[in-house]
């Protein structure tokens, strides 16, 4: 074997543990376990194995306890702070992963990792073997010789003898002398007081080694560095320190080791242990890669069933499957389509599974050049329609809302949606994982699925599914149905153990699927002309703002460039630096500009520019392009499994983020118009989260304010500012509103002071007075924090859980953030549950077909409808009643409805 091509690689594991910990952001699993250092070290080892194929890669760690250096000098490393708790918990996983990777693991008591590496590298070098030491520690440069080099995998730098000379100005043979003269603050090596890097180099380059220097102290004064004339006397006085430092800095090269060089060989990785650790630490890409390894069987959590997948291309086989589906108690169903856009997608094929491992794919519209004969799409869908529309035939799927919408394109109304694995996972733990099928299969089944990119390719050359050959399409599609059924078996068992969670799924999330599909397909009518007009006007205003910004800055610059903006604000105009980026540059983030805008004109102008620019690019420019060519409407996608608290989110377009506090934002809402003969009706819960707070806290003051129909912000102002209700000023009500909403989001006195532009002590006084007047709220918050710490989660009124993995973290800031979430989540989550319950009630009423109205949008606490003009009043009354009755709280649920020709008028 060529030694140079396959060197011995010695890894300074302890050095890389600390470097990875400090270099990477604070990464955690969904349960709060710290993983940054583990990820960094594992990534480094994987890189070394790739860079040095065939080489033994031994990983050396410092052992616990004292070393011989502590005996020489008790103050050795005394200045080092104790290992952070967030790092301490990662040491065992790092060690275990090293072992599972099959790498030689060495941890020798009484010495440091450096000494073990020094011993092994010197022995190898004496035998003429090439050695690579992987470290970030400069002390290791003393080990470099003609056979030994250093590599730093974090900076991708390699250092041989010439490299040491270039970096330090001295050869490897003088590195110990260099450290002895300079000392080392990190390791508390004293060195010679008054000798820094330049002085040490001057001595070593002028006279040679430490022995040479002390044998020629009379020549020190003639050297050219500053202070040379008096340095000889200092060196003489500090000879003992220099000698001590030399011994401390010297890496031992004669440690007696049980392992010989010949025994340093990589073993076969223990894939089962790696799967266990990568799963536990949520290293999904590595787990995916590991499970995709075809050389050995995949390790899974349960023995996977033997698979029997059919590609159904003849009538008799299809008839047999249809009969089996009709006889099954539950079957998994999935569609393969031409597009992810549910309004445009057409079915390419359908798949189903009736028991774990047994699934089929029925290709219907593959149209590549030599595609084999397939069954008629119209005939197959016609045969499936009665079964798919049968509400008593139970189905399970993964994100069945999409499949329901696509089936609607073919005239089929999907009924009998009993389970959805995406929603099962989401309800079980919304923050534990992403809820796509590939992620769920890895997490819960330990199985790497066939990915779409595996069969269709990536990027610009990616095929649509109708272009994918059946040999690849069939197993992919059948596996989707099979995995879905297996996931359901696993997840439903977990949910059944939880009681309330099962009810959240069965009574709320799954019944909402067809409702959301209908809302999406209805879409919203948008005026292209109004948006294009607004877009032109915004463009003109942006040009004006740009010109004004140039005047204020005294030069032209790119307003969208953080770098140029930072130079203008903090270098040229010398504005105060409020916050820095992780890389140390002054931040130009929105909250920074908002604070600067209180005192300086340019940041204020920049905020307006950013706001209008975002409106233009996100809405006025984009919405006209999103109008469906058939319906003439925009069709958003609602997501049930994205937010942590249960709230719906939307995309393409995002209806939740259209601002309503600015005139330009309201103008966008004006473009959402009613069709001829109809009105827009918007029904909105009033102060729902504050009402939920009143219910949860049972605070007498809050309960009475809502029961008596008082303006709750004015009532709070009256209590906090100790004035009569009639005497509350506009400013006092504004401050009370900030307190009311701020506290339910866990706002601190610092946050309130910042929002209201008050002193911190004044803000704290307001908060103290609030809690004195509303003691039930304070008690609720204390109880909630304590319960969250005890059980690790909080719940909504209807049993939805939000897990708080960092509620018991050691980092105080992360605990405080988790506590804020614990206080707010039951309110926000309960509000989300209530509006979902309202949507179910309202949709059920609308589906009876007695009125000419349709639900077209859900945004925050608001439902939006198109209603026939002559039915507005009766429909409004009924919708408000249904929404008010969606939950029974200790205070009334107030719903306010508005009507207009557009959304802005109605809101």
N, C-alpha and C positions, 0 to 999 in steps of 0.2 A: 504493500500500500504506500502511496506517495504521501509522506508526512506533511509536506507543504500544502498539498491539496486537501488533506484531512487532518488539520491540526487538532491537538487537545484544546478544548474550549473550557476555560475555568471562569465561572460566573460568580461575581461578588454579590451574592443574593441580598445581603444586608444593606449594601449601598443602594441597590436598586429598589428595595422596599421603600426606603425613605424618599428616594427621588421620585418614584412613581406616586407616592402619597401626596407629595407637595406639588408635583407637576400637573396632575390631573384634577379636574373639578371634583367636588364632593358627590360621587356617584353612589346611589343606593338602590337596593331592590325595592319592589313594591311593598315588602314587609319592613323596610327600614334598615336592612343590613348594609353596612358600608362595603363597597366593592371596588373603589377606585384604585387602590394599591394592588389588589389581586388582578384586576384587569391589566394594569400597567406591566406588572412583572410577567404575567402569562403572555402578554403580547410580545414582550421583549424576548422571552424564551422561544416563542414560535418563530420570531424573526431570525434568531440565531440558528435554529434548526434548518430554516430555509436557506440561510446564507452559507452554512457549513454542512452540507449534506454528507452523511457518513461519518462525521466527527463525533467523538464522545463529548457530551456537554454536561460537565459536573457543576452542580450548584452548591455553593458554600455559604453557610449562614453563621452568624455569631451565636454562641451558646449563651444560655442564661448564666448569671453569676460573674464573679470577679475573674480577672486574668492575671498573669504574672506581672503585667505592667502596674496593676493596682498595688502589688506588693512592693514594687520599686518606688512608686510615687502615689501615695493614697489620694492625692488630689487629681489624679489622672481622670479626665472626662467629667470632673465634678461639676462643671458649668452646664453640662448638657441637661436640658429639661427632660422630665420623664416622658416615655412614649405616650402620645395622645391615645385616649381610649378608642377613638374612631379607627386608629391604626392597629391597636392591640388586638381587636377582634378579627382582624384580617390575617394575622400571622398564621394561625392554624390552616385556614383554607389555602394560603400560598404554599405552605410546606406540603400539604396533602396533594395539591395539584402537581407540584414538582414530582412527587413520588408516582402519582398516577400517570404522568407523562413518560414514565420509565427512565427518568434521568437520575444519574448518581446523586444522592443527597448526602451532604456532609455537614455535621454540626459538632465540632470538637470542643469539649470543655477545657477551660484554663487558658485558652488562646483565642485570638480573634480570627475572623474569616480571612483577613489579610495574611496571617501567618500560615494557615493551611494552604492558601493559594501560592504563597511564596515557596513553601516546601515542595509542593507538587511541580510548580513551574521550573524551579531550579534543577530538580531531579530530571525532569524531561529535557531541559536544555542541555544538561551534562551528557545525556544520551543522544544528543543531536536531533531531538524531536521538536517540531514546530509547536508553539503554544500561543493561543490567543486568550488574553485575560479581558473579560468583559466587565467593565467597571466605570464609574464616574469619579473615582477617588484619585486625586493627584498623587497621593503617597505611593501608589502602585507603580509610578514611573521609575522607581528605583529597581524594579524587577525586569525592565526592558533590556534585552540584549540581542545578539545576532539571531537568536531563535525565537525570541518572545516579543510580541507586540500587544498593545492595548487597543481595545475597541470600545467606543461608547455608543450603544445602540440608540440612545435618545437623541444624540446630536449627529449620529452617523459619521463619526470621525475615527480614524485609525492612526495610531502613533507608534512608529518604530524608533530606532535609535536617533535617526536624523530628525524625526518629528519631536522627540523630547528636547533635542538641542535647539530646535527652532522655537518651540513653545516657551521653554524655561531659560534659554541662554546658556545652559550647561548640559553636559552629558549625563546619562542615567547614573553613572558611578558617583556623581556629586549630589544627587537628590537628597540623600539622607543628611549630608552636611548642610545643604540649603535649608531643610526643615529644622535642623538642630539650631542654626543661627537665628532663623526667623521665629521659631516657635509656631504654635497652632492654637488659636483662641478656642476653636471648636472642641479640640481634644484636651485643652488646658495644658499643653506642652509649653513650658515657660520660655524656652529660647534665651537669647541674650537681649536684655532690655535695651531699647534704642536702635536695634537692628531690624530694618524693614527689608523689603524685597530688593530695592536698589543697592542698599549697603551690603546685603548678603551676596548679591551678584558681583559687586565690586570686589569683595574679599576673595570669593571663589575664583573669579576670572583672573584676579591679579596674582594670587598666591597659591591656589590649588585647594586641596582638601582641608578639613578642619585640623588635622594633625599638622599639615604644612603651614597653616595659618599660625597655630600656636608655636611652632618651631621657628617662626619668622615674625614675631610680634614687632620687632624693631623696624620692619619694612612696611608696616601698615600705614604709617604716617605719610609715606611717599605716594600712596595710591590716590586716584583722582576723584573719588566720591566725596560728597560734602561730609564733614565731621571726621575725616580720616586721621587728622592730627591727634585727636583725643581718643580714637577708637581702640588703640592698642591697650591703653590703661583699662578701658571698660571690659575688653575681652579678658584681660588678666584677672580682673575682679570677679567676672562671671564664669570662670573656667568650669566650676562645678555644675552650674546650670547648663552650660553648653554640653558637657559630658552626659548629664542626665537626659537632656533633650535628645541627644544622639541615640542613646539606648532606647528611649521611648519611641522614637521615630523609625527605628530599624525593624523591618519586617523579618521575623524569624524564618529561617529556611531549613530548619532541622527538627520540625515537630514530628514526634513518633506517631505514625498513622497506621491504623489497621488495614486500610485500603491501600493496595499497591497501584501503580500506574496501569498495570496490565488489567486490573479489575475495574477500571473506570470505563465501563461500556454501557451504552444505552440499551435498555431492555424494551420489550414490546409494551406499548402503553396499555394500561388497564382501562379499556373503554367504558366498562360499567361504572368505575369510580369517576371517570371524567364526565360521563352523562349525569351522574348524581350531582357533582359539583357545579357543572355548567347549568343544570336545571335549577338548582338551589340559588345560584347567584344570578340567574336570569341572563346568562351570556348566550343569547338566542342565536346569533349568527354562527358562533362556534359550535353550539349544540346542533344546529341545522346541518352544518358541514360534517360534524361527526356522525350524525345519523344517516347522512347521505353516502357515507363510505360503503362501497359495495364489496370491499374485500372480505369483510366479516359481517355476520348478521347484526342488524340494528338491535341495540339494547332498548327495551321498552319497559314500562312500568307493569304492564300485564302482558301475558303471552298473547301476541296479536293473532287473530284468527287466520286460518288459511283462506286466501281470497279466491273467489270464483266469479270473475267478471265476464259478462256477455256483451258482445257488440251485436245488437239486434238489427238485422237487415232483411229478414223475411217475415211474412205475415204470420205464419204458424208460431214462430218464436215470440213475436209480439203478443199474439193472442194468449199464449201461455203466461207471459208476464202480466198481462192485464188481469187475467183470472187470479193470479197470485196476489196482485195488489188489492183486488176487491175482497179477497179472503183474509188479508192481513189486518191485525188490530191497529197497526201504525206503520206507515212507510215513509222513508226519506225521499224527498223530491227536489230536483234541481234542474235549472235550464242552462243551456249553453246558447249564447246569443252573438249577434253581430256587433254590439256596442254596449258600453257601460251606461250610455244615456238611455234611461228607461223609456223615454218618449219615442226614441228613434229605433230602439233595438228590435230585431226580429229573431225568432227562435231558429237556431241551427240544429239543435238536438235536445233531448230530454234524458235525464237519468234518474234512477230510483234504486233504493235498497230496502230489503224487507227483513234482513237479519244480518248481524255482523259478518262481514266477509262476502256476502252474496249481493251483488249489485249488477245493474245493466245500464248500457248506454244505447239509446235509439237515435242514430244519426238521421237527420231529416233534410239538411240543406247544405252539405259540404259540396263546394263547387270548384275545386281545383281541377286541373286539366284531365287527370285520369281517375277521378273520384269514382268509386264503385257504385253500382245501383243502390238506391236507398228507398225506403218506404215513403209514400206521399205524406208530406207535412200536413196537408189539409185533412187527409183521412185519419192519420194518427191522432191529431189534436181533436178531431170530431169524436173519435172513439174514447179519448181520455176525458173529454169535456164533462160528461155526467159524473164521473168519479171525482174530478177536480172541483166541480161545483157542489158536490155532496158534502154538506156540513157535518154529517155523521161519519164520514170517512176521514179518520185522523191522519194528519200529515205533520212532519217535522222537516225543517230546512235550516239553512244558514243564511240569514238576512232574506227571509221570504218576502219582505215588502218589495224588493226588486223583482223577484219572480212573479209576484202578483201583478205588478205593473206591466211587465212584459206580456204576460198571458192576456191581459186586458187588450193589448194591441191586436190580439188574435181573437177577440170576442169571447174570452173565457173569464169568468169571475171566480177567482180562487177562494174556496171556502174550506172550512175544516182545518184551519191552521191551529194545531194544538200546541206545538212547541216550536221554538226557534233557538238554536244553539248559541247564536250571537247574543241573544237576550238572556239566555240562561246563564252564560258566563258573566254578562254585565250585572245582572241582579245578584249573582253569587258574590262578586267583589268587583266593583266598577273600576278599581285602580290596580288590580293585580296584574293585568296584562292587556295587550291589545286584543280586540275581540274578533279579529279575522280568523278564518278557519286554519290557516297555516300556523299562526301563533298558538291557537288553542290545541291543535294536534300535538305540537311540540310540548306544551306545558302539561297537558292532562293525559296524553297517550304516549308521550315520548317518541313520537313518530314524525319523521320528515316526509311531508307529502310531496307529490308531484306539483311543482309550481307552474303557473301559466307561462312564465318565461321559458320553462324547460321545453314546452311543446310549441310555443309560438315565437320564440326569440325575443330580442330586446330592441329598444330604440326605434329609429326610423324604419328599420326593415322588419319590425314586428308584424306578424301575420294577424289578421282577424280570424276568429275561430272557424269560420266557414272555409278558410284556406288551409287549415291544419289537416294533415293526413290522418285517416282513421286509425292507423296503427298507433299513433301518439294520442289522438283525441279520445279514443275509446277508454283506455285505462285511466287517463286523467279525469274524464267526466264521471266514470263509474266510481272512481275512488272518492270523488267529492261527495257523492251520495252515501257511500259506505262510511267514510270518516264522520259525516254528519250524524248518522245513526249511532255510531259508537260513542261520539262525543255526548250525544243526548243521554245515552245510558249512564255515562259517567257523571255528567253534570246534574241530571235529574235526581240521581241518588243523593248527591250532596245537598241539593235544595230541599229534598223531602226531610232531611235531618234538621233543617232550620225552621220549619214552620212558617213564620211570617214571611220569609223570603219567597217561599213557594207561592204564597198568596199574591205577592207583588207581581210575580211573573204571570200567574194564571189569570188574575183578576184585572190587571192593569196593562202590563207591557204587551202581552200577546194579543189581547183584544184590540189594542191600539194600532196594530200593524195594518189591517185593511182600511182603517180610518185615515191614517197618514197617506196611504197609497191613493185614496180617493182625493184628498186635499192636494197632493202633488199633481195628480193628473188634471184636476180642475184648473190649476194654475191661476195666475193673476193677470188681468188686462192692464197693459202699460202703454202709455202714449209715447211713441217714438218721437213725434214732433216736439213735444214738450221737453224731453230729455236732450234732444239734439240742440234745441235752442239754449237750454241751460248750459250745455257743454261749451257752446261757443262763448257765452257770457263768462263762464268760469275761466276759459282760456284767456280772454281779454283781461280779466281781473288778475290772473296770475302774472301776466306780462307787466301790469302796473306794479304789483308787489315786488317783482324781480327788479324793476328799475329803481324803486324806492330803497330796496335792500342795497343796491350798488351805491346809491347816494350815501346811505348811512355808513357803509363800510369804506367808502372812498375808493372803491375799485370793483370791477366785475369779478364774479366768482360763481362756481357751481353750487347753487343752493341745496342740491341733493347730495353733495359730497361731504361726509362727516369730517374728513381730513382737512379740506379747504375751509369748511365752516369753523373748525377748531382753531385753525391758524388765524382767521379773521377775528373771532371772538376773544381768544385768550392770548394771542401774541400781539396782533396789531392793536385791537381795542383794549386789551389788558383787563377784560372782565374777570371777576373772581372765579376760580375753579371750584365748583361745588362737588363734583364727583368725578372719579376716573374710571376708565374702562379696565378690564382685567389685564390689558397689556400696558397700562400706565398712562395712556393718553387722556387728556381732558374729555369728559363725556359731553356729547351734544344730544343726549336722549331727551324725550319730550318733557319728563318731569324736571330736568335741569333747565331747559328753556323756559318752562312755566315759572320756575322760581326767579330766574334772571329777568323775566318779562315784567316782574313787579317794579323793577327799577330802571330797566334799559329798553329803548325802543326797538332795536334790531331783533332781539329774541322774541319780542311780542309779534313783530311782523312775520318772523319765520314760522311761528306757530300757526298763524293764519294761512300762510303759504302752504305749509304741510297739510293742514286740514282740508283746504280747498283742492289741493293737488290729489289727495287721496280720494275725495268725493268724485272728482272728475274721472280718474283712472278706474276706480272700482265700480262706479254706478252710472254716471251720465254718459261715459264713453262705452261702457261694457254692456249695460242692460239692453240697449237697442240691438246689439249683436246676439243677445241670448233669446230673442223672441223666436218661438217655435214656428217654423214655416207653415205648419198645418193649422195650428190653433191660434197663432198670432199672440200668444201669451208667454209669460216667463213661468218656468216650472222649476221651483227649487227642489232640493233634496233634504228631507228632514232626517236627522240622525238620532237614534235612540240610545246608542251605546258609545257616546263620546265623552260627555261631561261627567264629572265625578258624582254630582249631586242628583242626577235624574232629570235635569232640564234637557229639553230638546235643543239641538243646534241645527243650523241649516247652512247649505253651501250651494253655490252656482245657481242663483246668487245667495249671498248671506243676508237674509232679511233681518237678522238680529242686530246688526251693526249700523243700520241707517240712523244717523243722529237725528234727534228730535228737538234738541235744545238750540239749534242754530237755524236761521232762516233758510240757508242753502240746503240743509238736511231736510227741512220740512218741504221744500220745493220738490225734492226727489219723491217724497210721499205723495205730493200732488199729482205726480205722473201715474200713480196707481189709480186707475179710474174705473167707474162703473160702466157696464155696457148700456146701450139704449134701453130705456124702460126699467132700469134698476137703480138702486142706491147702494153705496158702501155702508155697511153697519159694522162698527167696531165696539166690542164689548170688553171692558177692562176691569180686572179686580183692583179695587182701591186699597192701597197700603196693605197688601195681603201679608207681607212678611212681618210687619208690626203687629197685625192682628194675630198672627200665629205666635209671635212673642208673648202677647198678652195671654193667650191660651196656655202656652207651655209654662210660663212663669207664674200664672195665676195671681199676678200682682193686682191688688185692689184698685190702685190709682189708674193703671192702664185699662183694666176691665171696665171701670166706670166711665172713663173717657169715651171708649168705643160704644158702650151700651147706650150712653146718653147722646150719641151722635155728635160729639164735640169734634172740633178740629184738633186732632191729636198733637200736632206740632205746636199749635197755640196753647194747648193744655200743658204740654211739657214746658214751654217757655214760661207760662204762668208759675209753674212749680219751681223751675230752676232759677228764674230771675226774681221770684217772690213778688210778683205783681198780680193784679186782678186779671181775669181772662180778657176783659174789655180793654185793659190798658196795655196789652201785649203789642209791641211795635213790630213793624215789618222786619227790622234787623234782628230783633229777638226771636221771632218765629223762624227766620232763616238759620240762625245759630242752633235753635232747638231741633230743627229738621236735620241738621248735620249731626247733632248728638244722637238723635233717635236712630238714624240709619247707620251712623258710624259705629255705635256700640253693638248693633247686631252683626256687624262685620268685624267685631273685635278690635276696633280702632283704639289706639293708645292716646294718652294725653299729647304725646309728641305729634301723632298724626292729626289729631283734632286741631292742635295749635297751628300746624302747617296749613290745614285746609281753611281755617277761619282767620289766619294771619294774626294770631294772638300770641302772647307769651305762654310758655309751657305751664307755668304755675297757674295762670288764669284758666287755661284749658282744663287743668287737673281739678281746679276748684269747681268748674261747671260739672265735670264728671262726678265728683264727690257729692255735689248737691243733688244730681240726678239720682244717684243710687240711694241717697238718704230719703228722697221723695218716693222712689220706686224700689223699695227693699226686695220685693219679690223677684225683680230682674237680677239683682246682684246674687240672690240665693240660687236662682236658676243657673246662672253662669258658673258659680262655684260648684254646684252639683254636677253640671255637665262636664266640667273639666275633670272632676274626680272620677266620674263614671267612665269617661273616655280613657283615662289612665288605667283604670281597673280592667276594662274589657277590651280596649283597643279599637273601639268603634262607637259611633253614635247612630241613632235611628230617627227616622221620620215618624210622624203619627201613624202611618200605615205600614210600618215595619221595614221600610227600605233601610239598608245599612250603608254607612260610609266608613270604611276602615281608615285608621289614622296611624300609619306605620311609624311615624316619627314622634308620637305623643310621649314616648318614654325614652327618646334619644338622649344622649349625653350632651349634645350641643344645645345650649340654652336658646339660641335664636330659632333653631328648628323646632324645639318644643313649643315655643311661644307661637310660632306660625301654625303648628298643629292645633294648639288650643284655640286660636282664632277660628280655624276651620271647624273645630268641634262645636263652637258656639253658633256659628252661622249655618252650618250644614243642615241641622234639623229644620231650620226655618226655610232655607232655600229649597231643600229637598221636599219638604211638606208642600210648599207652594207648587213645586213641579208636579207632585202627585195629584194635587187638587185640580190643576188645570187639565191634567190628563183625564181625570175622572169626569171633569166637565165636558171634555171633547167626546168622550164615550156617550154621555147622556145626550148631548146635543146631536151627535151624529145619528144615534138611534132614533131620535125624534125626526130628524130630517129624512132618514131613509124610509120613513112611513109614507112619504110622498104626498102629504096633504098640503104642503106649502111650496111656493116657488122661491127657494133660498138655497144657497150652497156655501159651505165653509171653504174659504180660499187661502187663509193664512193663520199661522199661530206664531206670535212674536212675544216673547217674555210672558207677561201675565195677561195677554190680550188675544182674543179671537176675532178674526175679520171675516165678514160675509158679504156676498152679493145677494141682495133681496129685491124682489119685484116691488116697484114703487107703491102699489096699492096694498101691500101686505107689511110694510115696514113696521108700523106700530105694534101689530099683534105679534109679529115675529120677534121684535125687540123685547117685548114683555116676556115672551116664553123663554127666550134665550137667557135673559137676565135671571129668571126664576130657576132655570136648570143649573146655571153656573153658581148661583147663590146656594143651591141645595147640594152642591158637590161634596160638601163636608159639613159636619156639625161641630162648630167650635163654641167656646164659651162666650164669644162675641159674634155679632152678625158678620157674614161675608157680604160686603157691599160690592155690587157690580155697577159700573157706570157705562152707559151705552151712548154712542154718538152716531149721527147719520150725516152723509154728505155725498157729493158727486165724486169725491176722491178720498183717499185714505187720510190725508191731512185734515180735511174738513170733518171727517167722521171721528177722528181721534180726540 
